[in-house]
Amino acid sequence: LNKLHELSITECEEKEDPETKKTQVLWKFNEENLNEKIEEFSRQNEIINNPISNDFLEEKVDSNDLEYIKYIILALIDGIETDEAIHEKTNIKLNTVRKLLYKLHDASIANYKRNKDPETQWFTYTWRFEKEEYIEKITEFHTKRLNARESTLEDLENNLYFVCCMEPEHFKGDYAESSEFEFYCPVCDYELEPYDAKKEKTQLKRRITIDKKNFKKFEESINE
């Protein structure tokens, strides 16, 4: 109950029993605050766990650290500023917290201030999540990938490609590139055949549609 009270989900009032003279604590559930907390959590969850955000973060850290860096970002969003406080909040090893904070700093989505303790002469670091920079980076990542996929789709729809008839992985080229080899594979010398792009085009169209939907959800979460 005290934990819920700290989150403003419950309210308490002390009253004295007129007969026993003992103090009673009366608790009241605050549904409105709970709903606000749920909405806030949903927004934060979408910012961090949206598939586009996930793909962006995967480029910044090893797969083993992906979930850790998400917890660290959430801690920073909650206003936790020091590496030790983040360590206590998340139970992530202190060295890992420090390593990932610097990863965020290298990506320009977290910043720090360094202060020197006048007594101990030690430096302390306070960290801040750069939300606007993070949103900008995600937007750039999405736009670049979407443009690349749309460009590939357009190319496949407007050009004829050829592949090796024995091992398609040996060679894939458009008409001009294939004619340079007289329509024979430069790797194994087997004939080239027209590439059936139907499956690849279907996959690209599906991926483009999903990307646009996911980015729309991301935009909605940051604009609420």
CORRA-V887003 format. One record per residue. RES is the residue in three letters. PHI is phi in radians with two decimals (NA if undefined). PSI is psi in radians with two decimals (none if undefined). Layout:
BEGIN
{{RES,PHI,PSI} {RES,PHI,PSI}}
END
This chain:
BEGIN
{{LEU,NA,-0.69} {ASN,-1.13,-0.66} {LYS,-1.10,-0.75} {LEU,-1.13,-0.61} {HIS,-1.15,-0.67} {GLU,-1.10,-0.51} {LEU,-1.56,0.07} {SER,1.12,0.44} {ILE,-1.59,-0.41} {THR,-2.19,2.73} {GLU,-2.17,2.58} {CYS,-2.30,2.67} {GLU,-2.48,2.30} {GLU,-1.60,2.29} {LYS,-2.35,2.52} {GLU,-1.67,2.25} {ASP,-1.24,2.13} {PRO,-1.11,-0.42} {GLU,-1.54,-0.87} {THR,-1.56,-0.26} {LYS,1.14,0.23} {LYS,-1.56,2.57} {THR,-1.49,2.26} {GLN,-1.94,2.51} {VAL,-1.82,2.08} {LEU,-1.80,2.24} {TRP,-1.86,2.55} {LYS,-2.36,2.34} {PHE,-1.46,2.30} {ASN,-1.85,1.63} {GLU,-1.15,-0.65} {GLU,-1.08,-0.79} {ASN,-1.15,-0.63} {LEU,-1.08,-0.79} {ASN,-1.09,-0.66} {GLU,-1.13,-0.72} {LYS,-1.13,-0.69} {ILE,-1.13,-0.76} {GLU,-1.11,-0.72} {GLU,-1.11,-0.75} {PHE,-1.09,-0.72} {SER,-1.10,-0.70} {ARG,-1.14,-0.82} {GLN,-1.10,-0.69} {ASN,-1.10,-0.71} {GLU,-1.17,-0.67} {ILE,-1.08,-0.67} {ILE,-1.62,-0.67} {ASN,-1.81,0.04} {ASN,-0.98,2.41} {PRO,-0.92,-0.58} {ILE,-1.23,-0.75} {SER,-1.05,-0.74} {ASN,-1.06,-0.80} {ASP,-1.13,-0.66} {PHE,-1.11,-0.81} {LEU,-1.19,-0.54} {GLU,-1.08,-0.45} {GLU,-1.37,-0.27} {LYS,-1.69,-0.46} {VAL,-2.37,2.87} {ASP,-1.15,2.71} {SER,-1.02,-0.56} {ASN,-1.17,-0.42} {ASP,-1.74,0.00} {LEU,-1.05,-0.86} {GLU,-1.18,-0.63} {TYR,-1.07,-0.77} {ILE,-1.19,-0.51} {LYS,-1.16,-0.76} {TYR,-1.09,-0.66} {ILE,-1.17,-0.74} {ILE,-1.07,-0.77} {LEU,-1.08,-0.68} {ALA,-1.11,-0.74} {LEU,-1.12,-0.70} {ILE,-1.07,-0.63} {ASP,-1.32,-0.03} {GLY,1.62,0.17} {ILE,-1.37,2.18} {GLU,-1.88,-0.43} {THR,-1.91,2.73} {ASP,-1.09,-0.66} {GLU,-1.20,-0.67} {ALA,-1.16,-0.66} {ILE,-1.14,-0.73} {HIS,-1.02,-0.79} {GLU,-1.16,-0.64} {LYS,-1.26,-0.69} {THR,-1.81,-0.25} {ASN,1.11,0.33} {ILE,-1.44,2.44} {LYS,-0.92,2.44} {LEU,-1.01,-0.75} {ASN,-1.09,-0.64} {THR,-1.19,-0.73} {VAL,-0.99,-0.85} {ARG,-1.09,-0.77} {LYS,-1.04,-0.78} {LEU,-1.32,-0.53} {LEU,-1.07,-0.71} {TYR,-1.23,-0.51} {LYS,-1.11,-0.75} {LEU,-1.13,-0.67} {HIS,-1.14,-0.74} {ASP,-1.08,-0.54} {ALA,-1.50,0.02} {SER,1.16,0.45} {ILE,-2.00,0.12} {ALA,-2.57,2.56} {ASN,-2.36,2.85} {TYR,-2.45,2.77} {LYS,-2.07,2.42} {ARG,-1.89,2.21} {ASN,-2.17,2.51} {LYS,-1.80,2.18} {ASP,-1.26,2.11} {PRO,-1.12,-0.42} {GLU,-1.52,-0.90} {THR,-1.52,-0.33} {GLN,1.17,0.27} {TRP,-1.57,2.65} {PHE,-1.61,2.43} {THR,-2.07,2.57} {TYR,-2.06,2.25} {THR,-1.96,2.28} {TRP,-1.88,2.64} {ARG,-2.44,2.36} {PHE,-1.43,2.22} {GLU,-1.63,1.51} {LYS,-1.07,-0.76} {GLU,-1.11,-0.71} {GLU,-1.13,-0.70} {TYR,-1.07,-0.81} {ILE,-1.07,-0.73} {GLU,-1.10,-0.74} {LYS,-1.13,-0.74} {ILE,-1.11,-0.74} {THR,-1.09,-0.77} {GLU,-1.09,-0.76} {PHE,-1.05,-0.83} {HIS,-1.10,-0.82} {THR,-1.09,-0.77} {LYS,-1.10,-0.79} {ARG,-1.20,-0.71} {LEU,-1.11,-0.77} {ASN,-1.06,-0.71} {ALA,-1.12,-0.74} {ARG,-1.20,-0.71} {GLU,-1.17,-0.62} {SER,-1.16,-0.73} {THR,-1.11,-0.74} {LEU,-1.10,-0.79} {GLU,-1.07,-0.71} {ASP,-1.11,-0.75} {LEU,-1.17,-0.58} {GLU,-1.34,-0.39} {ASN,-1.91,-0.07} {ASN,-2.33,2.65} {LEU,-1.74,2.25} {TYR,-1.96,2.73} {PHE,-2.21,2.57} {VAL,-2.34,2.85} {CYS,-1.13,2.33} {CYS,-1.25,-0.34} {MET,-1.67,-0.82} {GLU,-2.35,1.67} {PRO,-0.96,-0.44} {GLU,-1.25,-0.31} {HIS,-1.10,-0.74} {PHE,-2.73,2.46} {LYS,-2.56,2.12} {GLY,-2.65,2.80} {ASP,-1.35,-3.05} {TYR,-1.05,-0.77} {ALA,-1.12,-0.77} {GLU,-1.15,-0.71} {SER,-1.20,-0.63} {SER,-1.16,-0.46} {GLU,-1.08,-0.49} {PHE,-1.79,0.22} {GLU,0.99,0.58} {PHE,1.07,0.60} {TYR,-2.13,2.50} {CYS,-1.11,2.23} {PRO,-1.25,-0.17} {VAL,-1.66,-0.87} {CYS,-2.08,-0.08} {ASP,1.27,0.22} {TYR,-1.40,2.83} {GLU,-1.16,2.64} {LEU,-1.59,2.60} {GLU,-2.27,2.73} {PRO,-1.02,2.41} {TYR,-1.48,2.23} {ASP,-1.47,1.80} {ALA,-1.58,0.09} {LYS,-1.01,-0.85} {LYS,-1.12,-0.78} {GLU,-1.13,-0.70} {LYS,-1.15,-0.68} {THR,-1.11,-0.76} {GLN,-1.11,-0.74} {LEU,-1.12,-0.77} {LYS,-1.07,-0.74} {ARG,-1.11,-0.77} {ARG,-1.14,-0.69} {ILE,-1.12,-0.76} {THR,-1.08,-0.78} {ILE,-1.12,-0.75} {ASP,-1.03,-0.76} {LYS,-1.13,-0.69} {LYS,-1.16,-0.75} {ASN,-1.14,-0.69} {PHE,-1.22,-0.58} {LYS,-1.09,-0.72} {LYS,-1.10,-0.70} {PHE,-1.07,-0.81} {GLU,-1.07,-0.73} {GLU,-1.10,-0.66} {SER,-1.20,-0.57} {ILE,-1.51,-0.26} {ASN,-1.70,-0.13} {GLU,-1.28,none}}
END
